[in-house]
Amino acid sequence: MSYTKKYTSLPRTTTPEEGGVLSREIKGFLHDCDARGLNMHSFMLVRSGAVVAECYWAPFKKDVPHTMFSFSKGITGTAVGFAVSEGLLSLDDKVSKFFPYSVKKDKYNTYNDTVTVRHLITHQSGKKISVLNNCEKHEWLENWLSAPFDAAPGEKFNYLSENIYMLSRIVTKVSGQSLTEYLTPRLFEPLGIETPYWETDHNGFAAGGWGAYFKTEDMAKIGICYLNRGKYDGRQVIPEEWIDMATSRQIQKIPSVFNENTGYGFQVFIQSEEMGTFSFNGLYSQFVVMYPKYDAVFVCTAGEPQEDLFMRLLQKHFPAAFTDKIPAEANPDEFEKLTEYIYKCEHRTPPMALRKPESEAKINGRHISMRKRGNAGVLGTGNLFMLSHRSGRIDDFSFHFSENGLKVRFKEKNSPVSEISVGLEGQYEYSEIQLSDLTVPVASYGTWLNDKSFRLTIIPISMAQYREFTFTFRADGSVGVKSVAKPGFKELFEFYLMFNGTRPGGFLKKACGVLGSAMSLVLDPNFGGRIERNHSAAG
């Protein structure tokens, strides 16, 4: 996730009204998100190619790329568009043309011989792969090829990230380049986007359906290009014919958090004609929503699984925020209120708690060895389970208190020893650590809950989830650790139901809570350890 080349930023208006947008509605949207407790990370609004407003909730930062879930699919779909326009492949090419799979003749083999690129890009492959698929254990290509079918190809829509991984593999095969190498001169450089980091499988092939890292402004640039039918800064970057197909209803109706009339193009969600919008969507409320009628693009990153609630708030304020007249009539009072609100969001601090010198002295520099910790680690399960080389199984904690603060050291599998600075007394501290193949910037803070319990909160500011470890230090030297990823399994189950067209009521919400708790016990359990006698951590 390192960047070396500096690209030009989008132009900024002095006020939203200068760009034909009402400050009052923007502030209303931001306030409503906070009032409903939505876990927002960033927001950007563009009209007529200029940024009219943006906000980055602390501790998140504008210059730190954010992991993309299904927004990544739209970028892989765009790569397919380039390959089609260059004659490298056809939408009607069969997957078996690129990756033949030979098993005894049965209906699965027959179906494998009929899946096309079009089936992959519209999620109609018919393949059946569990959302709990172990990305660390399985060879990804083999896993897709050998997976059973729950429907004939082309028969029904089934949103499956592995379909887009296959598109990544196909583009790489026909181009002879990695997905990012192929896209850099065609998409990233023309749009002024630094080549992103993209998570890969065991063999170095981009995940395709997830795992690309983009800054909020990068997402906006891609939205502008799609909004303008492939043009950016006067240049035709993406073939216009592809944009027209990608943003047309290839599937008339799919389950959606938007509304009952949502359709699907090529990795693009298409809302009702009355709304006149289309979008790229990603898990945890990562959105790029394009408003062709208003020449506007809305972008956000978040860690919020309540996407139906988020969409209701979005639809409440947009397109109501857009005026017919550009510039709109100036409104200094409302702009000042918006500016003050954004400042408050960007300068949030963690909860204030006093230090406890006597408690700190008892554990300062002592080595804590953990046991029975399952997959627990800094990363949330949403990211951890998609990695081909997982971190996790966190161990070997040590706390190093000083007059100026705290440093915590720990070790995860497939990773070097990590050391983070931890803010105390209501402050964030920032660090960068290596977890498996990822370089992860984190913001951290700690609070004493009482004389024996210390809560360590670690927020990977390039990720959607964050982690709370609550340590309880007992008199006999044992240590209990309550490990919580937020949002957790309960929220993920509720999202999965909503994404598939079910609005969970009281009973289903309760069931999601029970199931989520059970999954946490198995996949992300609490754990414990012991302070080693006569042993202090080095340094």
LUMNU-406546 format. One line per 10 residues: number of its first residue (from 1); their letters; for each residue x, y, z of C-alpha. Coordinates in Angstrom, 3 decimals, decimal comma. Layout:
REM LUMNU-406546
NUM	a	X:Y:Z; ...
***
This chain:
REM LUMNU-406546
1	msytkkytsl	0,000:0,000:0,000; 2,854:2,385:-0,721; 2,529:5,181:-3,251; 5,267:7,074:-5,053; 3,604:9,150:-7,803; 1,606:12,290:-6,976; -1,587:12,850:-8,932; -3,750:15,927:-9,322; -6,653:16,269:-6,923; -10,197:17,089:-7,975
11	prtttpeegg	-11,092:20,795:-7,907; -12,929:22,073:-4,799; -15,660:24,686:-4,589; -15,448:27,356:-1,907; -18,915:26,470:-0,607; -21,452:23,772:-1,532; -23,789:26,494:-2,786; -21,163:27,519:-5,324; -21,599:24,054:-6,812; -25,396:24,110:-6,630
21	vlsreikgfl	-25,750:22,078:-3,425; -27,443:23,098:-0,168; -25,209:23,136:2,925; -28,296:22,573:5,052; -29,031:19,180:3,466; -25,409:18,018:3,651; -25,238:18,861:7,353; -28,605:17,167:7,835; -27,301:13,973:6,275; -24,100:13,938:8,343
31	hdcdarglnm	-26,023:14,711:11,528; -28,620:11,998:10,848; -25,873:9,406:10,302; -24,262:10,312:13,621; -27,573:10,549:15,459; -28,485:7,020:14,361; -25,078:5,720:15,440; -23,852:4,790:11,960; -20,152:3,952:11,853; -19,110:6,431:9,165
41	hsfmlvrsga	-15,531:6,727:7,934; -15,591:9,170:5,005; -17,959:11,160:2,809; -17,455:13,098:-0,422; -19,951:14,839:-2,698; -19,055:15,902:-6,230; -21,132:18,010:-8,617; -20,099:19,063:-12,112; -16,698:17,497:-11,514; -15,849:19,508:-8,382
51	vvaecywapf	-15,876:18,427:-4,743; -18,490:20,506:-2,910; -18,118:18,810:0,491; -16,110:16,094:2,211; -15,724:14,732:5,717; -13,421:12,180:7,366; -14,550:11,014:10,780; -11,607:10,716:13,175; -9,496:8,660:13,337; -9,923:8,011:9,583
61	kkdvphtmfs	-7,868:10,124:7,177; -8,341:11,293:3,583; -4,908:10,116:2,414; -5,187:6,548:3,757; -6,620:4,082:1,182; -9,556:2,050:2,472; -10,166:-1,624:1,792; -12,950:-2,182:-0,694; -15,303:-5,103:-0,574; -17,662:-5,329:-3,550
71	fskgitgtav	-16,651:-1,932:-4,908; -13,640:-3,934:-6,095; -15,995:-5,919:-8,320; -16,806:-2,787:-10,303; -13,118:-2,230:-11,013; -12,663:-5,826:-12,166; -15,785:-5,463:-14,317; -14,220:-2,377:-15,879; -11,112:-4,427:-16,705; -13,357:-6,917:-18,501
81	gfavseglls	-14,783:-3,980:-20,479; -11,323:-2,969:-21,647; -10,472:-6,562:-22,594; -13,705:-6,923:-24,578; -13,123:-3,639:-26,424; -9,575:-4,728:-27,278; -10,741:-8,067:-28,662; -8,963:-10,099:-25,992; -12,170:-11,860:-24,993; -15,917:-11,947:-25,566
91	lddkvskffp	-18,755:-11,925:-23,068; -19,909:-15,163:-24,662; -16,566:-16,907:-24,243; -16,843:-19,975:-22,068; -14,773:-20,139:-18,901; -13,591:-23,587:-20,014; -11,841:-21,893:-22,946; -9,432:-20,363:-20,451; -9,543:-22,913:-17,636; -10,683:-26,377:-18,735
101	ysvkkdkynt	-11,716:-28,716:-15,951; -11,648:-32,435:-16,535; -13,617:-34,779:-14,308; -15,889:-37,697:-14,990; -18,875:-36,673:-17,066; -21,775:-35,622:-14,881; -24,136:-32,663:-14,818; -21,595:-30,502:-12,983; -19,023:-31,053:-15,671; -21,620:-30,320:-18,325
111	yndtvtvrhl	-22,549:-27,093:-16,580; -18,876:-26,156:-16,238; -18,625:-26,341:-20,003; -21,457:-23,809:-20,433; -20,554:-21,049:-17,944; -19,612:-17,883:-19,856; -17,926:-14,591:-19,021; -21,391:-13,001:-19,176; -22,629:-15,458:-16,541; -19,743:-14,493:-14,265
121	ithqsgkkis	-20,144:-10,741:-14,576; -23,906:-10,924:-13,931; -23,591:-13,466:-11,096; -25,496:-16,142:-12,972; -22,824:-18,842:-13,009; -25,046:-21,149:-10,951; -22,093:-22,043:-8,729; -22,663:-22,793:-5,054; -19,835:-21,663:-2,778; -20,309:-21,027:0,939
131	vlnncekhew	-19,697:-17,562:2,375; -17,613:-19,432:4,984; -15,268:-20,731:2,296; -11,753:-20,946:3,737; -9,670:-18,644:1,530; -6,518:-19,664:3,381; -6,939:-23,399:2,945; -8,276:-23,758:-0,594; -6,652:-23,117:-3,960; -9,067:-20,490:-5,277
141	lenwlsapfd	-9,191:-21,449:-8,953; -9,599:-25,127:-8,172; -12,235:-24,276:-5,585; -14,397:-22,477:-8,157; -13,947:-25,101:-10,868; -14,796:-27,997:-8,570; -17,680:-26,270:-6,770; -21,162:-27,769:-7,299; -24,074:-25,936:-8,904; -27,391:-25,028:-7,336
151	aapgekfnyl	-28,805:-23,902:-10,693; -27,991:-24,128:-14,379; -25,803:-21,243:-15,671; -27,959:-18,259:-16,613; -30,942:-19,500:-14,608; -30,801:-17,256:-11,553; -28,918:-14,402:-9,885; -26,657:-15,433:-6,992; -24,185:-12,793:-5,803; -20,866:-14,606:-5,507
161	seniymlsri	-17,488:-12,923:-5,042; -15,690:-15,949:-6,450; -17,284:-15,294:-9,859; -15,369:-12,021:-10,009; -12,158:-13,697:-8,905; -12,564:-15,834:-12,031; -12,886:-12,675:-14,132; -9,637:-11,441:-12,578; -7,944:-14,683:-13,582; -9,352:-14,499:-17,107
171	vtkvsgqslt	-8,226:-10,884:-17,655; -4,777:-11,786:-16,359; -4,580:-14,788:-18,662; -5,618:-12,982:-21,858; -3,551:-9,855:-21,147; -0,438:-11,486:-19,717; -0,453:-8,886:-16,935; -1,679:-8,689:-13,380; -5,030:-6,974:-12,929; -3,415:-3,796:-11,572
181	eyltprlfep	-0,738:-3,793:-14,290; -3,441:-4,084:-16,932; -5,606:-1,343:-15,420; -2,856:1,161:-14,601; -2,371:2,728:-18,079; -6,037:2,230:-19,052; -7,862:3,451:-15,933; -5,712:4,521:-13,005; -3,267:6,840:-14,775; -5,893:8,619:-16,938
191	lgietpywet	-8,021:9,234:-13,825; -5,060:10,323:-11,704; -5,284:7,361:-9,315; -2,148:5,884:-7,776; -2,007:2,163:-8,549; -3,838:0,499:-5,656; -2,761:-2,402:-3,522; -4,943:-5,448:-4,241; -5,123:-8,525:-2,026; -4,233:-11,751:-3,817
201	dhngfaaggw	-4,596:-15,497:-3,667; -1,752:-17,867:-2,757; -0,285:-17,491:-6,246; -0,333:-13,704:-6,469; -3,514:-13,269:-8,548; -5,738:-10,339:-7,534; -8,863:-11,312:-5,591; -11,003:-9,365:-8,056; -14,236:-9,474:-6,071; -12,756:-7,762:-2,999
211	gayfktedma	-9,479:-6,533:-1,556; -8,607:-3,408:-3,583; -7,594:-0,338:-1,554; -8,751:3,108:-2,688; -8,888:6,578:-1,217; -12,293:8,255:-1,113; -11,252:10,651:-3,865; -10,147:7,719:-6,043; -13,652:6,307:-5,733; -15,105:9,679:-6,717
221	kigicylnrg	-12,958:9,851:-9,850; -14,195:6,445:-10,973; -17,766:7,573:-10,278; -17,249:10,727:-12,367; -15,958:8,638:-15,269; -18,980:6,314:-15,166; -21,339:9,261:-14,763; -19,906:10,837:-17,946; -20,248:7,632:-19,992; -16,551:6,838:-19,752
231	kydgrqvipe	-15,149:10,331:-20,241; -12,839:12,021:-17,768; -11,278:15,448:-18,152; -12,370:15,542:-21,803; -10,854:12,147:-22,666; -12,716:8,906:-23,424; -11,126:6,618:-20,843; -13,588:3,710:-20,614; -15,286:2,692:-23,890; -18,694:4,373:-24,076
241	ewidmatsrq	-20,312:1,196:-25,387; -19,161:-0,669:-22,289; -20,497:2,008:-19,933; -23,876:1,831:-21,667; -24,026:-1,939:-21,208; -22,658:-1,887:-17,660; -25,248:0,660:-16,505; -28,193:-1,003:-18,275; -30,432:-3,633:-16,692; -28,805:-6,905:-17,665
251	iqkipsvfne	-30,994:-8,376:-14,901; -34,308:-6,614:-14,457; -34,796:-7,150:-10,745; -32,659:-8,378:-7,855; -32,954:-8,366:-4,043; -31,535:-5,104:-2,736; -31,294:-2,733:0,214; -32,249:0,127:-2,128; -35,805:-0,613:-3,212; -37,953:-3,337:-4,736
261	ntgygfqvfi	-37,174:-2,261:-8,291; -33,385:-2,482:-8,226; -31,794:-4,005:-11,314; -28,254:-5,112:-12,091; -25,857:-4,345:-14,907; -22,220:-5,354:-15,104; -21,221:-4,978:-11,416; -23,474:-1,925:-11,218; -26,660:-1,663:-9,139; -29,400:0,226:-10,965
271	qseemgtfsf	-32,093:1,914:-8,920; -35,619:2,722:-10,048; -36,101:5,024:-13,002; -37,821:7,493:-10,645; -34,583:7,820:-8,633; -32,496:7,944:-11,800; -29,392:6,627:-10,055; -26,950:3,754:-10,324; -24,162:2,727:-7,979; -21,205:0,624:-6,984
281	nglysqfvvm	-21,851:-0,996:-3,608; -19,619:-2,654:-1,058; -20,183:-4,427:2,246; -20,390:-2,160:5,318; -21,923:0,766:3,384; -19,207:1,497:0,858; -21,027:3,372:-1,885; -20,418:5,338:-5,039; -23,855:6,605:-6,101; -24,155:8,415:-9,426
291	ypkydavfvc	-26,957:10,916:-10,107; -27,003:11,522:-13,891; -29,907:13,994:-13,684; -27,857:16,215:-11,382; -24,318:15,558:-12,676; -23,412:14,463:-9,165; -21,534:11,643:-7,418; -21,938:10,639:-3,764; -19,119:8,606:-2,164; -18,687:7,132:1,281
301	tagepqedlf	-16,737:4,527:3,201; -17,961:3,107:6,477; -18,065:0,145:8,813; -21,850:0,072:8,834; -23,821:-3,122:8,022; -27,221:-1,387:8,380; -27,239:-0,467:4,709; -31,031:-0,190:4,542; -30,995:2,500:7,248; -28,082:4,229:5,551
311	mrllqkhfpa	-29,954:4,277:2,227; -33,050:5,770:3,834; -30,955:8,617:5,207; -29,226:9,081:1,858; -32,543:9,221:0,011; -33,922:11,691:2,565; -31,263:14,296:1,736; -30,266:13,458:-1,855; -31,264:14,545:-4,426; -33,059:17,158:-2,260
321	aftdkipaea	-29,660:18,807:-1,714; -29,200:19,563:-5,420; -30,480:22,888:-6,756; -31,522:23,680:-10,319; -29,477:26,856:-10,276; -25,667:26,663:-10,251; -24,397:28,476:-8,309; -27,185:28,432:-5,767; -27,949:31,434:-3,629; -25,238:31,851:-1,010
331	npdefeklte	-26,167:30,899:2,552; -23,276:31,840:4,875; -25,108:30,822:8,055; -25,832:27,262:6,866; -22,329:26,921:5,424; -20,843:27,944:8,766; -22,976:25,330:10,556; -21,827:22,670:8,082; -18,177:23,681:8,476; -18,423:23,508:12,264
341	yiykcehrtp	-20,081:20,095:12,099; -17,422:18,662:9,769; -14,708:20,036:12,058; -16,358:18,284:15,009; -16,454:14,964:13,109; -12,840:15,226:12,008; -11,592:16,080:15,494; -13,491:13,492:17,523; -11,553:12,032:20,412; -11,993:8,693:22,203
351	pmalrkpese	-13,563:8,453:25,663; -11,669:10,186:28,434; -10,422:8,016:31,325; -7,821:8,684:33,963; -4,668:6,620:34,236; -4,082:4,244:37,147; -0,360:4,315:37,992; -0,519:1,468:40,551; -2,299:-0,863:38,122; 0,084:0,093:35,321
361	akingrhism	3,115:-0,674:37,484; 1,941:-4,239:38,136; 1,939:-5,176:34,432; 4,519:-2,772:33,029; 7,012:-4,656:30,855; 5,677:-8,068:31,882; 5,279:-10,752:29,234; 1,765:-12,171:28,800; 1,520:-15,471:26,953; -1,920:-16,274:25,523
371	rkrgnagvlg	-3,717:-19,577:24,874; -6,901:-20,842:23,187; -7,273:-17,642:21,208; -8,812:-19,051:18,020; -8,603:-16,625:15,091; -8,478:-13,534:17,299; -6,340:-10,739:15,930; -6,358:-7,040:15,219; -8,277:-7,470:11,954; -11,996:-8,078:12,024
381	tgnlfmlshr	-13,308:-11,370:10,710; -14,671:-9,698:7,545; -11,111:-8,984:6,430; -9,295:-11,831:8,140; -11,326:-14,621:6,549; -10,741:-13,322:3,014; -6,952:-13,417:3,223; -4,970:-16,150:1,520; -2,337:-15,875:4,275; -4,119:-15,062:7,491
391	sgriddfsfh	-2,786:-13,316:10,520; -4,609:-13,927:13,815; -3,943:-16,207:16,796; -2,660:-13,114:18,603; -0,097:-13,825:21,338; 2,785:-12,511:23,427; 1,376:-9,232:24,692; 3,436:-6,797:26,693; 2,467:-3,338:27,956; 5,116:-0,636:28,250
401	fsenglkvrf	3,839:2,385:30,150; 5,745:5,629:30,434; 5,031:9,150:31,576; 4,158:10,074:27,987; 1,937:7,136:27,079; 1,846:3,427:26,281; 3,347:1,063:23,769; 1,899:-2,434:23,301; 3,729:-5,298:21,640; 2,176:-8,505:20,360
411	keknspvsei	2,664:-11,239:17,786; 0,289:-12,739:15,206; 0,865:-15,713:12,936; 2,468:-15,111:9,536; 3,538:-11,700:10,883; 6,496:-10,033:12,588; 6,254:-8,633:16,135; 4,007:-5,556:16,140; 4,438:-2,490:18,309; 1,727:0,144:18,515
421	svglegqyey	1,512:3,463:20,326; -1,664:3,672:22,400; -3,344:6,924:23,342; -4,343:7,426:26,962; -6,613:9,984:28,618; -8,812:10,566:25,578; -6,322:10,684:22,701; -5,628:8,585:19,601; -2,111:7,456:18,768; -1,200:6,270:15,269
431	seiqlsdltv	1,065:3,391:14,220; 1,747:1,170:11,227; 2,064:-2,589:11,580; 2,566:-5,588:9,323; -0,104:-8,307:9,489; 0,546:-11,152:7,084; 0,751:-9,579:3,600; -0,850:-6,295:4,684; 0,713:-3,085:5,915; -1,963:-1,761:8,257
441	pvasygtwln	-2,139:1,789:9,678; -3,945:1,768:13,021; -5,262:4,274:15,538; -5,308:3,030:19,124; -6,401:4,132:22,560; -6,643:2,544:25,995; -8,852:3,043:29,035; -8,808:1,582:32,539; -12,342:0,372:33,307; -11,387:-0,306:36,928
451	dksfrltiip	-8,255:-1,226:38,877; -8,022:-4,656:37,238; -9,506:-4,223:33,735; -7,910:-2,404:30,806; -9,582:-1,978:27,408; -7,359:-1,697:24,349; -9,140:-0,435:21,234; -7,317:-0,859:17,912; -8,858:0,717:14,805; -7,265:-0,305:11,488
461	ismaqyreft	-7,995:2,927:9,594; -7,810:1,196:6,218; -10,416:-1,396:7,253; -14,147:-1,584:7,928; -14,049:-3,316:11,327; -12,185:-2,502:14,519; -11,207:-4,516:17,575; -11,645:-4,185:21,347; -9,543:-6,290:23,723; -10,591:-6,053:27,369
471	ftfradgsvg	-7,871:-7,466:29,663; -8,744:-8,548:33,186; -5,652:-9,003:35,371; -6,265:-11,376:38,278; -4,372:-11,710:41,547; -3,059:-15,181:40,660; -1,336:-13,855:37,519; -3,902:-15,161:35,063; -5,303:-12,829:32,425; -8,710:-13,012:30,784
481	vksvakpgfk	-9,235:-11,313:27,419; -12,613:-10,454:25,972; -12,135:-9,993:22,236; -14,794:-8,182:20,215; -14,748:-7,231:16,523; -17,142:-4,403:15,670; -19,364:-4,737:13,755; -19,664:-8,432:14,515; -21,346:-11,612:13,325; -24,837:-10,536:14,449
491	elfefylmfn	-24,735:-7,487:12,208; -23,319:-9,517:9,337; -26,174:-12,011:9,531; -28,721:-9,195:9,566; -27,027:-7,642:6,531; -27,026:-10,965:4,685; -30,785:-11,295:5,203; -31,422:-7,745:3,996; -29,147:-8,169:0,990; -31,176:-11,173:-0,059
501	gtrpggflkk	-34,455:-9,316:0,218; -35,525:-10,141:3,813; -36,170:-7,337:6,287; -35,443:-8,975:9,663; -38,107:-8,225:12,278; -37,918:-8,826:15,996; -37,766:-12,621:15,831; -35,139:-12,718:13,073; -33,057:-10,037:14,786; -33,079:-12,138:17,948
511	acgvlgsams	-32,165:-15,233:15,935; -29,293:-13,320:14,300; -28,073:-12,363:17,765; -28,107:-15,966:18,969; -26,442:-17,241:15,805; -23,894:-14,419:15,871; -22,960:-15,206:19,473; -22,542:-18,872:18,607; -20,348:-18,083:15,592; -18,212:-15,737:17,699
521	lvldpnfggr	-17,605:-18,507:20,241; -16,389:-20,802:17,461; -14,557:-18,447:15,082; -13,610:-15,440:17,209; -13,657:-16,513:20,853; -12,537:-14,788:24,006; -9,226:-16,109:25,297; -6,789:-15,814:28,148; -3,261:-16,337:29,350; -0,839:-15,698:32,148
531	iernhsaag	1,759:-13,157:33,148; 5,026:-15,073:33,141; 6,917:-15,047:36,426; 10,333:-13,407:36,528; 10,062:-12,525:32,867; 9,911:-9,057:31,376; 9,468:-8,329:27,696; 12,614:-7,027:26,034; 12,921:-3,320:25,365
***
